[in-house]
Amino acid sequence: MTIPRTDQSHQIQENHVTTGATVWLTGLPSAGKTTIAYELAGRLRAEGHLVEVLDGDEIREFISAGLGFSREDRHTNVQRIGFLAELLARNGVKTLVPVIAPYADSREAVRKRHQESGTAYIEVHVATPVEVCSERDVKGLYAKQAAGELSGLTGVDDPYEEPETPDLRIESQHQTVQESAAALHALLTERGLA
């Protein structure tokens, strides 16, 4: 008697859309990057996509522990995240990366890594003005900086090099989180990635 074998890998292929891509959301602290990423992640998962959100705070805790906030350490952190994102995306995962990545050369190195492997890469600039970000101040960073308890805050007393030609620019102060995520979803759809 032959017992039928359940091929789990085949089932996974049937139930999930397996075209991977990295979506890097760059912008100032409290711009709305992570909130938009999680909103989009929920929508993509509901459509059957494999999705991971590489949260910058979690990466710093688990993969980049020990790194500071010097230009060199920030570059190293972004390259580590870029490597992990490309690895996941290359293996069919929509990888959403809400990470400041303040320096253009660091972001360009990540884009180049994706291009070299033929992995889809989308750069999104969450272009919320610093005044709005400081009002939101989700983690209290702007208040600490203003009180002299913190230095090196991106966009205030440390540089943030805005992307000149991102694939999408979102002005989160003018639309809801759902509208921002929908604009990004529309771009993914247009590129055959959603």
WOTA-V934249 format. One record per pair of residues at least 4 apart in sequence whose ideal C-beta (glycine too) atoms are under 6 Angstrom apart, sorted by the first residue. I is the first residue (numbers start at 1). GAP is how many residues later the second one is. D is the distance in whole Angstrom. If there is no record, write none. Layout:
I/GAP/D ; I/GAP/D
This chain:
12/4/6 ; 16/32/5 ; 16/34/5 ; 17/31/5 ; 17/32/5 ; 18/74/4 ; 19/174/6 ; 20/69/4 ; 20/72/5 ; 20/73/5 ; 21/68/5 ; 21/73/6 ; 21/99/4 ; 21/172/5 ; 22/63/4 ; 22/67/5 ; 22/73/5 ; 22/99/5 ; 23/73/5 ; 23/99/5 ; 24/73/5 ; 24/99/5 ; 25/8/4 ; 25/12/6 ; 25/73/4 ; 25/99/5 ; 25/101/5 ; 26/75/5 ; 26/99/6 ; 27/4/3 ; 27/6/5 ; 27/99/3 ; 28/102/6 ; 28/105/5 ; 28/127/4 ; 28/132/6 ; 29/112/5 ; 30/103/4 ; 30/106/4 ; 30/107/6 ; 30/108/5 ; 31/95/4 ; 31/97/4 ; 31/102/6 ; 32/4/5 ; 32/94/5 ; 32/96/6 ; 32/140/4 ; 33/65/4 ; 33/93/5 ; 34/64/4 ; 35/142/5 ; 36/141/6 ; 36/144/5 ; 36/145/5 ; 37/16/5 ; 37/59/4 ; 37/61/4 ; 39/138/5 ; 39/142/4 ; 40/141/4 ; 40/144/5 ; 41/10/5 ; 41/12/5 ; 41/55/6 ; 43/142/6 ; 44/5/4 ; 44/7/5 ; 44/50/5 ; 45/6/5 ; 49/45/5 ; 50/42/6 ; 50/43/5 ; 51/43/5 ; 52/36/6 ; 52/41/5 ; 52/43/5 ; 53/43/5 ; 54/5/6 ; 54/27/6 ; 54/31/6 ; 54/43/5 ; 56/43/4 ; 59/4/5 ; 59/5/6 ; 59/22/5 ; 60/4/5 ; 63/17/6 ; 64/13/5 ; 64/16/6 ; 67/6/4 ; 67/10/5 ; 68/5/5 ; 69/83/5 ; 75/31/5 ; 78/23/5 ; 78/28/4 ; 81/18/6 ; 82/28/3 ; 82/31/6 ; 85/4/6 ; 85/10/4 ; 85/12/5 ; 86/4/6 ; 86/27/5 ; 86/28/5 ; 86/33/5 ; 88/5/4 ; 88/7/4 ; 89/6/5 ; 89/30/5 ; 90/27/6 ; 90/29/5 ; 100/54/5 ; 101/5/6 ; 101/6/5 ; 102/52/5 ; 102/58/5 ; 103/58/6 ; 104/57/4 ; 111/10/5 ; 114/5/4 ; 114/7/4 ; 120/73/6 ; 122/45/5 ; 123/40/6 ; 123/43/5 ; 123/44/5 ; 124/44/5 ; 125/38/5 ; 125/41/4 ; 125/44/5 ; 126/44/5 ; 126/46/6 ; 127/42/5 ; 127/44/5 ; 128/4/5 ; 128/5/5 ; 128/44/5 ; 128/45/5 ; 130/25/5 ; 132/41/5 ; 134/8/4 ; 137/5/5 ; 137/6/6 ; 140/4/6 ; 141/12/6 ; 144/5/4 ; 144/6/4 ; 145/5/5 ; 145/8/4 ; 145/11/6 ; 151/6/6 ; 152/6/5 ; 153/4/6 ; 154/4/5 ; 154/6/5 ; 155/5/4 ; 168/19/5 ; 170/10/5 ; 172/8/5 ; 175/4/4 ; 175/5/6 ; 185/9/6 ; 188/5/4 ; 188/6/4 ; 189/5/5
